[in-house]
Amino acid sequence: MAKIRIAQNPTFKALVSIPIVGGEPEKVEFTFKYRDRPGLAALFDEWTLKRDEVRAALGDTPTLSEIVAADTEQQVQQIKDLVVGWAFDDKFDDKSIQALVKSCQGVAEAVVNAYQSAFSQARLGN
């Protein structure tokens, strides 16, 4: 008899390599929300649609400040969509998420990559 359940845990933990300006990335444990395959696909579709809407709204000649503001907003939302906690000393809340995205360029990409990697590892293990 199998010793695993079909239903996945509602959360899982994974290390995220946080980019540090002028230094080596630091690994920080994040707690992620589990999403099934259709839910994850729908979330990624939502992000793509939102990105395309923002690009259209910015027009043909957006300023760098406008681009950074739009990217920051989307990256904050991506972290909020995937993460339920972290091992930073800072409380996991909107203010800290925004501070993280503003201070660590590439952090949202690192979070999304760690999330996707956890799914890839699960596929390899089966």
Residue frames relative to the residue before (quaternion, step in Angstrom):
aa qw qx qy qz dx dy dz
M 1.0000 0.0000 0.0000 0.0000 0.00 0.00 0.00
A 0.5203 -0.6572 0.4551 0.3004 3.59 -0.99 0.89
K 0.3230 -0.7629 0.5343 0.1678 3.55 -1.09 0.77
I 0.6262 0.4894 -0.3573 0.4906 3.58 1.21 0.38
R 0.4058 -0.6764 0.5527 0.2690 3.53 -1.28 0.38
I 0.5322 -0.6029 0.4814 0.3486 3.55 -1.19 0.55
A 0.6722 0.4742 -0.2931 0.4873 3.58 0.92 -0.89
Q 0.3583 -0.7390 0.5350 0.1980 3.56 -0.88 0.98
N 0.5874 -0.5376 0.4568 0.3967 3.56 -1.26 0.35
P 0.5479 -0.6436 0.4150 0.3367 3.63 -1.01 0.67
T 0.7761 0.1468 -0.1060 0.6041 3.60 1.23 -0.36
F 0.0510 -0.7663 0.6375 0.0609 3.53 -1.32 0.33
K 0.3628 -0.7323 0.5391 0.2038 3.57 -1.22 0.48
A 0.0587 0.7703 -0.6328 0.0533 3.53 -1.17 0.71
L 0.4621 -0.6580 0.5186 0.2908 3.54 -1.21 0.55
V 0.1507 -0.7623 0.6261 0.0646 3.53 -1.08 0.87
S 0.3362 -0.7235 0.5681 0.2018 3.57 -0.90 0.96
I 0.1844 -0.8040 0.5616 0.0636 3.55 -0.31 1.32
P 0.3929 -0.7277 0.5069 0.2430 3.60 -0.68 1.06
I 0.1260 -0.7761 0.6166 0.0395 3.56 -0.98 0.95
V 0.4297 -0.7042 0.4977 0.2677 3.60 -0.67 1.08
G 0.8457 0.1321 -0.1294 0.5005 3.55 -0.83 1.04
G 0.7556 0.3131 -0.1969 0.5406 3.59 1.23 0.15
E 0.6477 -0.4937 0.4049 0.4157 3.52 -1.33 -0.09
P 0.5796 -0.5758 0.4334 0.3805 3.60 -1.11 0.58
E 0.2785 -0.7374 0.5942 0.1600 3.55 -1.17 0.71
K 0.3484 -0.7283 0.5487 0.2170 3.58 -0.93 0.88
V 0.0229 -0.7812 0.6220 -0.0479 3.53 -0.85 1.12
E 0.4052 -0.7145 0.5138 0.2478 3.56 -0.91 0.89
F 0.1074 -0.7676 0.6311 0.0323 3.54 -0.97 0.98
T 0.2606 -0.7126 0.6222 0.1927 3.55 -1.21 0.54
F 0.1715 -0.8207 0.5444 0.0260 3.51 -0.64 1.23
K 0.4742 -0.6046 0.5559 0.3170 3.53 -1.33 0.45
Y 0.3640 -0.6950 0.5681 0.2486 3.56 -0.99 0.78
R 0.0221 -0.7565 0.6532 0.0237 3.57 -1.12 0.74
D 0.4274 -0.6702 0.5311 0.2933 3.55 -1.02 0.74
R 0.7361 -0.4456 0.2690 0.4327 3.59 -1.24 0.27
P 0.6863 0.4532 -0.3220 0.4690 3.67 0.77 -0.82
G 0.6412 0.5285 -0.3227 0.4532 3.60 1.01 -0.75
L 0.6597 0.4980 -0.3005 0.4760 3.56 1.00 -0.82
A 0.6363 0.5166 -0.3273 0.4703 3.59 0.99 -0.81
A 0.6516 0.5111 -0.3151 0.4636 3.60 0.95 -0.85
L 0.6378 0.5222 -0.3272 0.4620 3.59 1.00 -0.78
F 0.6703 0.4848 -0.3012 0.4743 3.59 0.88 -0.90
D 0.6170 0.5291 -0.3405 0.4727 3.60 1.06 -0.72
E 0.6351 0.5343 -0.3183 0.4581 3.58 1.01 -0.85
W 0.6520 0.5116 -0.3142 0.4631 3.58 0.95 -0.87
T 0.6552 0.5133 -0.3090 0.4601 3.58 0.95 -0.89
L 0.6519 0.5139 -0.3096 0.4638 3.58 0.92 -0.89
K 0.6591 0.5054 -0.3016 0.4681 3.58 0.92 -0.92
R 0.6387 0.5264 -0.3239 0.4582 3.60 0.94 -0.87
D 0.6744 0.4939 -0.2918 0.4648 3.57 0.92 -0.93
E 0.6335 0.5261 -0.3259 0.4645 3.61 1.03 -0.76
V 0.6600 0.5041 -0.3038 0.4669 3.57 0.95 -0.88
R 0.6440 0.5182 -0.3261 0.4587 3.59 0.93 -0.85
A 0.6555 0.5040 -0.3103 0.4691 3.57 0.97 -0.84
A 0.6649 0.5103 -0.3004 0.4552 3.59 0.97 -0.83
L 0.6499 0.5272 -0.3182 0.4455 3.60 1.09 -0.65
G 0.4113 -0.7319 0.4593 0.2903 3.58 1.17 -0.43
D 0.7444 -0.4488 0.3020 0.3915 3.51 -1.38 -0.16
T 0.8091 0.2033 -0.0957 0.5430 3.61 1.09 -0.58
P 0.0501 0.8165 -0.5727 0.0525 3.58 0.51 1.10
T 0.4897 -0.6272 0.5094 0.3276 3.54 -1.21 0.50
L 0.6391 -0.5080 0.4021 0.4146 3.54 -1.24 0.33
S 0.6290 0.5413 -0.3322 0.4483 3.59 1.00 -0.78
E 0.6507 0.5070 -0.3155 0.4691 3.60 1.00 -0.79
I 0.6455 0.5163 -0.3147 0.4667 3.57 0.99 -0.84
V 0.6703 0.4940 -0.2997 0.4657 3.59 0.87 -0.94
A 0.6442 0.5159 -0.3269 0.4604 3.61 0.95 -0.81
A 0.6701 0.4877 -0.2993 0.4728 3.60 0.92 -0.87
D 0.6504 0.5103 -0.3118 0.4684 3.59 0.97 -0.86
T 0.6388 0.5328 -0.3209 0.4528 3.57 0.96 -0.88
E 0.6556 0.5143 -0.3120 0.4565 3.57 0.90 -0.92
Q 0.6848 0.4726 -0.2977 0.4681 3.59 0.87 -0.89
Q 0.6611 0.5142 -0.3155 0.4460 3.60 0.95 -0.81
V 0.6010 0.5322 -0.3508 0.4822 3.59 1.08 -0.70
Q 0.6704 0.4987 -0.3000 0.4602 3.57 0.90 -0.92
Q 0.6205 0.5428 -0.3477 0.4467 3.60 0.98 -0.75
I 0.6628 0.4857 -0.3113 0.4773 3.58 0.90 -0.87
K 0.6548 0.5094 -0.3134 0.4621 3.60 0.93 -0.85
D 0.6550 0.5203 -0.3100 0.4518 3.60 1.07 -0.68
L 0.7699 0.3883 -0.1851 0.4714 3.60 1.06 -0.70
V 0.7835 0.3831 -0.1472 0.4666 3.56 0.96 -0.93
V 0.1547 -0.7798 0.5984 0.0990 3.56 -1.14 0.71
G 0.8078 -0.0354 0.0164 0.5882 3.58 1.25 -0.14
W 0.1133 -0.7873 0.6032 0.0586 3.54 -1.32 0.29
A 0.5213 -0.6570 0.4611 0.2899 3.55 -1.31 0.28
F 0.3629 0.6935 -0.5297 0.3269 3.61 1.14 0.47
D 0.5631 -0.5705 0.4638 0.3773 3.58 -1.23 0.39
D 0.6088 0.5612 -0.3428 0.4437 3.59 1.16 -0.63
K 0.5531 -0.6106 0.4620 0.3284 3.53 -1.08 0.80
F 0.4180 -0.6754 0.5425 0.2735 3.57 -1.10 0.70
D 0.3442 0.7047 -0.5509 0.2853 3.56 -0.25 1.30
D 0.7465 -0.4202 0.2680 0.4409 3.57 -1.29 0.20
K 0.6529 0.5313 -0.3133 0.4397 3.57 0.93 -0.91
S 0.6980 0.4621 -0.2718 0.4747 3.60 0.91 -0.89
I 0.6078 0.5372 -0.3584 0.4621 3.58 1.06 -0.70
Q 0.6615 0.4999 -0.3034 0.4695 3.57 0.91 -0.93
A 0.6464 0.5134 -0.3232 0.4627 3.61 0.94 -0.82
L 0.6344 0.5311 -0.3252 0.4579 3.59 0.98 -0.81
V 0.6854 0.4819 -0.2882 0.4636 3.59 0.84 -0.97
K 0.6807 0.4914 -0.2939 0.4569 3.59 0.97 -0.81
S 0.7575 0.4096 -0.2195 0.4586 3.60 0.99 -0.73
C 0.7684 0.2995 -0.1677 0.5402 3.61 1.12 -0.50
Q 0.2301 -0.7945 0.5485 0.1220 3.55 0.01 1.29
G 0.7902 0.2810 -0.2330 0.4923 3.56 -0.86 0.99
V 0.4619 0.7110 -0.4442 0.2895 3.59 1.22 -0.08
A 0.6335 0.5234 -0.3524 0.4477 3.62 0.94 -0.75
E 0.6366 0.5164 -0.3237 0.4725 3.57 0.99 -0.80
A 0.6418 0.5186 -0.3189 0.4664 3.60 0.99 -0.82
V 0.6452 0.5121 -0.3176 0.4696 3.61 1.01 -0.80
V 0.6693 0.4874 -0.2997 0.4739 3.59 0.86 -0.95
N 0.6535 0.5149 -0.3165 0.4556 3.61 0.94 -0.83
A 0.6476 0.5064 -0.3202 0.4709 3.59 0.98 -0.81
Y 0.6217 0.5366 -0.3282 0.4668 3.58 1.04 -0.81
Q 0.6939 0.4666 -0.2754 0.4743 3.57 0.81 -1.00
S 0.6275 0.5480 -0.3311 0.4431 3.58 1.04 -0.76
A 0.6128 0.5452 -0.3490 0.4533 3.59 1.04 -0.71
F 0.6514 0.4886 -0.3104 0.4904 3.58 1.04 -0.71
S 0.6330 0.5280 -0.3311 0.4593 3.59 1.01 -0.77
Q 0.6491 0.5146 -0.3139 0.4641 3.58 0.98 -0.82
A 0.6258 0.5313 -0.3342 0.4631 3.57 1.05 -0.76
R 0.6462 0.5097 -0.3247 0.4661 3.60 0.99 -0.79
L 0.6575 0.5171 -0.3173 0.4468 3.59 0.95 -0.84
G 0.6774 0.5193 -0.2909 0.4322 3.56 1.05 -0.77
N 0.6894 0.4811 -0.2858 0.4600 3.59 1.17 -0.37
